[in-house]
């Protein structure tokens, strides 16, 4: 960008909020993935919708790429500005604008993080359900349709978004939804903007659904001889209408890695981590029923805990699994696969993934949001070792193709970014042309996060 | 349409499945609303996706309007072919293609009705949750994003659709989703096609989420002195995380009307009809907690029942309310408003609606899906009396404008069709242009249900 363009941007938001500083550019050149970094030409920190609108109108006129940026916690290179241009950093638009406790909705700016929101909501006995692990911004989570461990009960990010204020490529400002809990009026723009990874517009406000904090929680851990049995047990729990708050599968190699890391002596077997939310009497009956089902389906050992400290202890291995891998391989970077399959295909998919890890000589663990059929292989790779990166990519490719062959998706919750684009044709077929036509209609100059997603 | 066009259509699907018969045309000239009928030029009964594709490709080439048709139970004139052309009746594409009990999904053709599906699912201990009242086709329900009494617990139609096979205007066939429980791959086409009222494509297959039949159900009825108190009580129940299966509000005039119709002696007061789904111990605790909340908030009388016969009895007035009105006004037609507001605005909206009914001298009742903020005024009108129709439309207009002024929507579950189009600008502002741009991109010749929705 030449200095004339930069000067005009400084006029829009004020000089101090347009940065060309090398360190600032570097911090906005990457996400948490293994994908190669690239610098933006400038980083802008907007404070208002009007500023975002003016920036986009100007960028659109001059065909300057714009990449919205939150906490940079994406895992497929979503926010890396490969075409340069403007990085629009939303971290200074971080106000909780309104909490409507009676309506169970909140209105926030896109730079609010989920822990920031939950801290405030606790005062009202409320919570925001989506928990992707990282303390991402809510704008970023909407952009990738994030989910995580609680999706099995409360749904994914898309299910929580009631309305968004979005600035389009030409600077015009729209609202995608309504404050009402449901609507059959017009095309459902919420659906198409959530998960659009910054390619259709920049969110400047989000109205999100929140929930009452459950009266009671119980955590559990169940050990099985085989992954098949563990997965089948979860399927049976769900079919029996037992409402599960979270259910995570950790594979034997990962349990072994955790024991090595932390000096514990957990069974190195396929393990389910469970959580139930509800009232106490109901949970006791759920757990009794769940115990019968789990035991019938070959559970070797099973325990449930109610108080907070014991609940945390029971989930310890799951909570700290990624650290156990990261600390075991200093200097290496975490690479995470993210397929999601119909639950009937989960056991075979997890088995295949373990087989490929072994066959390809890769060190890694498997953890699954098993109630949804979504699972991750966690790999430690040396990003400077080309052959290691190549093998990891080849591994990821096999996992994705297996998932697609079983009616699954290439990404359950991380998104496409730059890392999964090669699967779009296989996954969506002619529907991809419809997606591209919508993108072209809404962003004819292709300034919004170009060459991502579609 | 000239006979050449008709002959070509007969070649595509066979002569016996293209009808120009007067009675058949008449049966496809209307829905269940008060909107004026209009005849299509021909009614076609396709059997396969290939046939639908060939018909649309041909219609697109010759700019012939195409209106998809299910059971004709829409309430805003959605299926009335005001521009003539082809009515595509999907009732012969009515096969349940696959029940994947383990995955809690089913694949159906669009002409399958919800009771047909539920009858089959019962064999597996499963059920499909959306219940709009009418025995609509699942294709029709997806087209309008239908919901009804169970949405407060299980969500609306859009929440149940995992994938659809859709034939686009040019005859190409796409899939809008995936069989996996969640995905962050590509733009979310499910969201935009559900609720598109036949204006973006014709659904030829739907993959839908289903649920395990709850172990236990309890029905309840609670009487209040004021609508405000009743609505506040529901808000408190929801905020207390008490999982409600259904909760319906019926206003005093409607209770009076029901007593008159059926010789019963129910209290003629604002009444809540409740249903809870879960395990027995949990429900007992929920009901104990709910009882405390309801009593604290001014409930005058309260009862709960568990066995099926008593449950049906307790809901009698709610179930038969529409009949009580219809039978009281022979020769008249039912007109139903359908706004949905943030729940904090519900009490004042219901009060305003009753005030308008009284002020305008209209006979009618109010029933609300109160957990969602969605409520209907049921009016009996003589469609041949122009002044009565005019007053009813004026009434509906006031209710919609009040809803919009309170952050609500013009339609919670019935859709826009032809009857609510005048509110789109006010409700969606510049977002309407985005919707129109998407429509134009996907249906450039405007053959798909023209002049509806957008």
Interface residues (C-beta under 8 A of the other chain):
Chain A: X100 X101 X102 X103 X104 X105 X125 X126 X144 X145 X146 X147 X151 X155 X156 X158 X159 X168 X172 X173 X174 X175 X176 X178 X179 X180 X181 X182 X183 X184 X185 X186 X187 X188 X189 X190 X191 X192 X194 X195 X196 X200 X211 X212 X213 X214 X215 X235 X238 X239 X240 X241 X243 X278 X279 X280 X281 X282 X283 X284 X285 X286 X289 X340 X341 X342 X343 X344 X371 X372 X373 X374 X407 X408 X409 X410 X411 X412 X413 X414 X415 X416 X420 X423 X424 X427 X428 X429 X430 X431 X432 X434 X435 X437 X438 X439 X440 X441 X442 X453 X454
Chain B: X100 X101 X102 X103 X104 X105 X125 X126 X144 X145 X146 X147 X151 X155 X156 X158 X159 X168 X172 X173 X174 X175 X176 X178 X179 X180 X181 X182 X183 X184 X185 X186 X187 X188 X189 X190 X191 X192 X194 X195 X196 X200 X211 X212 X213 X214 X215 X235 X238 X239 X240 X241 X243 X278 X279 X280 X281 X282 X283 X284 X285 X286 X289 X340 X341 X342 X343 X344 X371 X372 X373 X374 X403 X407 X408 X409 X410 X411 X412 X413 X414 X415 X416 X420 X423 X424 X427 X428 X429 X430 X431 X432 X434 X435 X437 X438 X439 X440 X441 X442 X453 X454
